[in-house]
Amino acid sequence: MGRPQSPDRGARHRVRHVLFFAAIAAAQFGIFEIALRTWGSSEAAPAFQGLFEGDPRIGYRLKPRASVRFATAEFETDIAINGAGVRDDEEIGPKQPDEKRIVVLGDSLVLSVQVPLAQTFGELLEKRLNADTAAGRYRVINAGVQGYGPVEEALFFESLADTVQPDLVLVTVFVGNDAEEAFQSFSKLGGPGSGGMVAARDTLRTHLRRLVRRSMVLQVVRLRVNMVLGRLGFSLTPPEPPLQSYAASPAPRIREGLAVARRSIEHIMATASRVNARTAVVLMPARFQVDDADYGRLRTAVANAGGELIRDAATERFEEALAPVNVPRLDLLPALRATLPGPDVFFQTNVHLTPHGHQVVADAIARFIRDHHLLTARD
């Protein structure tokens, strides 16, 4: 019969076992991550990430002359970036005497990697405007960038304005998360008070969200867990930060983010004025504001987490925040709701516009431009 194992030796033995299994788990995680990045169809895949490059002021931007074929279970598209760093199959080139240009700023809902370029609302808007007149030519420039918020859009347009020489700038505000994005990026605008907000945003929750977004394995796990819990009517955590914009009692950062978003739009207006262009704002709703079933699921999940979801609160809060700013505004929510019941206007797995949704948006913006005479000569 052997001697009994000492407590210290037993503890060391258990630690070695834990470390051994942790090493195996880490190796498996790495293998799955590499496999999914190599053969998967997520935005974390190297092929898609190759569309972007670093930028010392904005953080990142689209890489000039980059291209990729992006495929998922719902869509397959070719994405090309021109020399100016915007999604287009043509270079910007010198502006012609009879040409009017519209720059559309925004995030992934403007970039729209889910549909071919010809089906994006920017290209459709260009065709509608050119079909309405025999004089001159209209050019619509898609300046959307995946993951941008109002701050990044203001800085990006500042770098782009002299190149594109716009007559009209459309700032597409995604009401679902642009207050959050503006709060997160406030420090990039500079000015007094930015330091405290930078400290406030650097929470454990923020770091975890960024980690999940950058890992394909964690994205898959998160989606599967949320899917199962959603079907059961449960939620492990409080509502995700984007839903705070719709909360009955939102976190203080939403109010601060709305103020930063307003300041960013005023920055865009100042840049546009410098190049003799007008500015207008387009409010883009979230999918659940249009999709009743989606809203019902989210409302239940938020209620189970102890919160209350107000369906159109984010739109109303942006309207209120921008009321003091002398800028024409278009709320797309009525136009998108008016198409239902009928073909979906948002994809069901990626919450971006379908080709039908792009058509609806293009029609609404074309009417908005005509009704507000945004491309007529100034007095």
Residue pairs with C-beta under 8 A, 6 or more apart in sequence:
5 13
29 217
32 217
33 215
33 216
33 217
36 42
36 44
36 45
36 216
36 217
36 220
37 44
37 45
37 46
37 216
38 45
38 46
40 216
41 70
41 71
41 72
41 73
42 48
42 72
42 216
42 219
43 49
43 146
44 213
44 214
44 215
44 216
44 219
45 216
47 68
47 69
47 70
48 68
48 70
48 113
50 63
50 66
50 68
51 62
51 63
51 66
51 67
51 68
51 79
51 81
51 146
52 60
52 61
52 62
52 63
52 66
52 146
53 60
53 61
53 62
53 63
53 66
54 60
55 61
57 155
57 188
58 152
58 155
58 156
58 159
58 188
59 152
59 188
60 147
61 85
61 145
61 156
62 81
62 85
62 86
62 87
62 145
63 81
63 85
64 81
64 82
64 83
64 84
64 85
65 81
65 82
65 83
66 80
66 81
67 78
67 79
67 80
67 81
68 78
68 79
69 76
69 77
69 78
69 79
70 76
70 77
70 78
70 79
70 113
71 77
72 350
73 349
74 114
74 347
74 348
74 349
74 350
75 114
75 115
75 347
77 113
77 114
77 115
77 116
78 116
79 87
79 113
79 117
80 87
80 88
80 89
80 117
81 87
81 88
82 88
82 89
82 90
82 91
82 92
83 91
83 92
84 91
84 92
84 160
84 163
84 164
85 160
86 92
86 141
86 142
86 143
86 160
87 111
87 112
87 117
87 120
87 142
87 144
88 117
88 141
88 142
89 117
92 141
92 163
92 164
95 101
95 165
96 137
98 135
98 136
98 137
99 136
99 137
99 138
99 139
100 136
100 137
100 138
100 139
100 167
100 168
100 375
101 138
101 139
101 140
101 141
101 164
101 165
101 166
101 167
101 168
102 125
102 126
102 138
102 139
102 140
102 141
102 166
102 167
102 168
102 169
102 170
102 369
102 375
103 141
103 143
103 157
103 160
103 164
103 166
103 168
103 169
103 170
103 277
104 110
104 122
104 140
104 141
104 142
104 143
104 144
104 170
104 172
105 143
105 144
105 153
105 156
105 157
105 169
105 170
105 171
105 172
105 268
106 143
106 144
106 148
106 153
106 171
106 172
106 173
106 174
106 284
107 144
107 145
107 146
107 147
107 148
107 149
107 153
107 172
107 174
107 178
107 181
108 144
108 146
108 147
108 352
109 144
109 172
109 174
109 284
109 352
109 353
110 120
110 122
110 142
110 143
110 144
110 172
111 142
111 144
111 145
111 146
112 120
112 121
112 142
112 144
112 352
112 353
112 358
113 146
114 347
114 350
114 352
114 353
114 354
115 353
115 354
115 355
115 358
117 123
117 142
119 355
119 358
120 142
120 358
121 353
121 358
121 359
121 361
121 362
121 365
122 140
122 141
122 142
122 362
123 140
123 142
124 358
124 359
124 362
125 140
125 362
125 365
125 366
126 138
126 139
126 140
128 362
128 363
128 366
129 138
129 140
129 366
129 369
129 375
130 137
130 138
132 366
132 370
138 375
141 164
141 166
143 153
143 156
143 157
143 160
143 164
144 172
145 152
145 153
145 156
148 156
148 181
149 177
149 178
149 180
149 181
149 182
149 184
149 185
149 261
149 264
150 171
150 173
150 178
150 181
150 182
150 185
150 260
150 261
150 264
150 265
151 181
151 182
151 185
151 186
151 188
151 189
151 260
151 264
152 181
152 185
152 188
153 171
153 264
153 268
154 189
154 264
154 265
154 267
154 268
154 271
155 188
155 189
157 169
157 268
157 271
157 272
158 267
158 271
161 271
161 272
161 274
161 275
161 277
162 275
165 275
166 272
166 275
166 277
167 276
167 277
167 278
167 375
168 277
168 278
168 279
168 280
168 369
168 374
168 375
169 268
169 272
169 277
169 278
169 279
169 280
170 280
170 281
170 282
170 365
171 265
171 268
171 279
171 280
171 281
171 282
172 282
172 284
173 261
173 265
173 281
173 282
173 283
173 284
173 318
174 284
174 286
175 245
175 283
175 284
175 285
175 286
175 314
175 315
175 317
175 318
176 242
176 245
176 246
176 285
176 286
176 314
177 241
177 242
177 245
178 257
178 261
178 318
179 245
179 253
179 254
179 257
179 258
179 261
179 314
179 317
179 318
180 241
180 242
180 244
180 245
180 253
180 254
180 257
181 257
182 257
182 258
182 260
182 261
182 264
183 197
183 201
183 253
183 254
183 256
183 257
183 260
184 201
184 206
184 257
185 260
186 194
186 197
186 198
186 256
186 260
187 194
187 195
187 197
187 198
189 260
189 263
189 264
189 267
197 256
200 253
201 253
205 241
209 241
211 218
212 218
212 219
212 222
213 219
225 236
229 235
229 236
229 301
230 297
230 301
233 300
233 301
233 304
234 301
234 304
235 301
235 302
235 304
235 305
237 305
238 305
238 306
238 307
239 247
239 301
239 302
239 305
239 307
239 309
242 286
243 298
243 302
243 307
243 309
244 250
244 251
244 253
244 254
245 254
245 313
245 314
245 317
246 286
246 309
246 310
246 311
246 312
246 313
246 314
247 254
247 302
247 307
247 308
247 309
247 310
247 313
248 307
248 308
248 309
248 310
248 313
249 308
250 313
250 317
254 317
258 317
258 318
258 321
259 321
261 318
261 321
262 321
262 322
262 324
262 325
265 279
265 281
265 322
265 325
265 327
266 325
268 279
269 279
269 325
269 327
272 278
272 279
273 279
278 374
279 327
280 327
280 328
280 329
280 330
280 368
280 369
280 372
280 374
281 322
281 327
281 328
281 329
281 330
282 329
282 330
282 332
282 365
282 368
283 315
283 318
283 319
283 329
283 330
283 331
283 332
283 333
284 332
284 361
285 312
285 314
285 315
285 331
285 332
285 333
285 336
286 314
286 351
287 294
287 346
287 351
288 294
288 295
288 298
288 311
289 295
289 311
289 312
289 315
289 333
290 333
290 336
290 337
290 340
290 345
290 346
291 344
291 346
295 309
295 311
298 309
299 309
299 311
302 308
302 309
303 309
312 333
315 331
315 333
319 329
319 331
322 329
328 368
328 372
328 374
330 364
330 365
330 368
332 361
332 364
335 360
335 361
335 363
335 364
336 345
336 357
336 360
336 361
339 345
339 356
339 360
342 356
343 354
343 356
344 354
344 356
344 357
345 353
345 354
345 356
345 357
345 360
346 352
346 353
346 354
346 357
347 353
347 354
353 361
368 374
369 375
